[in-house]
Structures are given as C-alpha cells and as structure tokens.
Amino acid sequence: MAENKNQDLKNLGEFGLIDLLTKNIEIKNSSTKMGVGDDAAVLDYKNKQVVVTTDLLLQGIHFDLVYTPLKHLGYKAVMVNLSDVFAMNATPKQITVSIGVSSKMNTVALETLYEGIKLACDKHGVDLVGGDTSSSLTGLTISITAIGEGDENDIVYRKGAKPNDLICVSGDLGGAYMGLQLLEREKRVHEGNAKVQPDLSGYDYILERQLKPEARGDVIAFLKEIGVKPTSMIDISDGLSSEIKHICKNSGTGCRIYENKIPIDHTTSLMAEEINMNPTVAALNGGEDYELLFTISMDDYEKFSKETDLKIYTIGHITEESKGCYLVTNADQEIELQAQGWNALTGNNEQ
C-alpha cells in the first residue's frame, strides 16, 4: 500500500471502500469458511469453545489523532481485542472491523489505518472476515469484534482464584499511562506555542507502550508449553488495582499485592518523577498496558523454572475474602486497593 492514491469517498461508495480496504486480505485459518465478500462470514469451529469479544474506540475519548499515527491506531485497535481473547487462555482466529468515518478522512488515511490492522492480524495469524462502514458526525469510530477458539478444559475465567494462589503479571506496568501523560503534555505545549516542537527524546519505550501495545500471545504459548493452566486470568486494560479486584470479586476472595514486587520500567519511573507522580500509582491505576494478570496454584510455581526470555513476575497472593484486597507498601503498611482505573462511561479514572 506504499503507493496509495486518494480517492473520493462519495464516488467510491460503501462497497467500493470495503473492496479497497480489504483487497489484500488473505485467509489463514481453516475455521474461516467464508470471509469478506458475502452477506456474512462463515466459521466452522467443530468441537472447540468459541470466545467472542468486542471493543469500541471513539475519537476524543479513546484516542487523539493529534498524536496517534493512523497505522499505530489500527494496530492497537486489533491488539486490545486479541488481548481479551488471550486472557481467556484461547487463540484468536478472526476479527470483524466496523468504522464510522468523518468527512475529514480520505481513502489514503483509511488505507493507512488498515495497514496497521493487517499488520496486527498477520502477526497473530488472524483473519479479517467482515465488518461495516458508515459516515460519522463525531469523528472516527472503530469497533472490532474478535473471535477465538479453545478447548473446553483450557478456557480460563476470572472466577477461579483460590486462597494461597500466587498472583502473577506478564510484564512491567504503568508505561502506557506515562506515555499518554507525555503525549498530552507535549500537545499542550505545542498548542500554547506552535513554534515549539514536541520533545519526546529518550522516552521511546513508554511511547510504544501507549501507541503500539502488544497482546501477550507469547505468554499463553509459554504457559501451555510448561503445562500451567492459570486458575484465573484477566488482561490489564484498566490498571492493576481494578483488574485484581475484578478477579477477587468474581472468585469470592481477597488478595495481597506487594509494592516492592510490582514491575516498573526505569523510563516509567523517570516520567512519573517529572510529573510528580508515584510510579506505583501509575502501575495501579494507569491502564492500557495489556499485560496478563493471572493466578496460579503454588504447586505449579516450580514449573516456571524453565528457561525463557519472557519476564513473568509474582507480585502477591490470593487470600480469604474476609481479609479484603490490600497493597502492602514498602513501609510494610497495608492500604486498601481502590478501583481507580478507566471508566468507559465517563471518560475518566474511577474514584
């Protein structure tokens, strides 16, 4: 798509636009019997359990096109859905993509968006099998549905954690939120003085965490390789505090998370210091890291001794429900965990 040529959306029409955006899509999975090109997709999962998840992304609420490249946005929109499938210990196979397009968008921009979508699909062997397009009066809207498969005995829910289970996370936390804070800060500076160019040097890691997150299918593959089925699992989209409380609520348990065990990247800490924020707060409440938070039986802990490049951290343990959900600070104080992650209905962090 390197030589994209702009075409008039009105003359192209809905079906012409769909043809343009999906012309390079190739089917990868045997479960996809019919993809784009008919009234509906046809999928055949035989004896597998089917996992379905949907995310809606709205311009001005979930993303800002001032600093979000369209290719990155397409990639991220797919990854956040695939992350939900992986959080069920399942394998994503298909997606549908529906978009609402404002009159300010052109075909070159939309093809760039779809380049990111296709890149994410290719990385995880996922088929794009359908969707819809419409005009929008409120900016760009993206709705993606992901469909996955898994054996009945392999599916993992939020509700399976038990007292004494270990709490694990698949990578460092808070980076995506700090990347967002950096982008918003530089946007405000530029709006105040258009001659001032954004200064993003030295912060590549947290920018990538915000703009181009990765769904952790590699972690799911590793768990299967070592023969570990988590007792519960969720992906971290709304912050560690909110997610562990979801697990505990659904499982009827409490928990203890240890501040000194929470993995935080050095760049995340530096940015937090710049804006006078405790890095632990960013990790607990920031969200959009899309790491996997899961619990395992203590009997499975020794299986993690297998050599791997993956970084999986044990950050706490599950308790009886009566003991509540608490963070044990570096000063050995217990602070009750609050669900202060992203509230999709208000566009703000929950208080």
Secondary structure, DSSP 8 states (H G I E B T S, - for coil): -TT-----HHHHHHHHHHHHHHTT-----TTEEE-TTSSS-EE--TTSEEEEEEEEEEBTTTB-TTT--HHHHHHHHHHHHHHHHHTTT-EEEEEEEEEEE-TT--HHHHHHHHHHHHHHHHHHT-EEEEEEEEE-SSS-EEEEEEEEEE-TTT---GGG--TT-EEEESS--SHHHHHHHHHHHHHHHHHH-TTS----TT-HHHHHHHHS----HHHHHHHHHTT---SEEEE-SS-HHHHHHHHHHHHTEEEEEEGGGS---HHHHHHHHHTT--HHHHHHH------EEEEE-GGGGGGGGS--S---EEEEEEEEGGG-EEEE-TTS-EEE----SEETTTTEE--
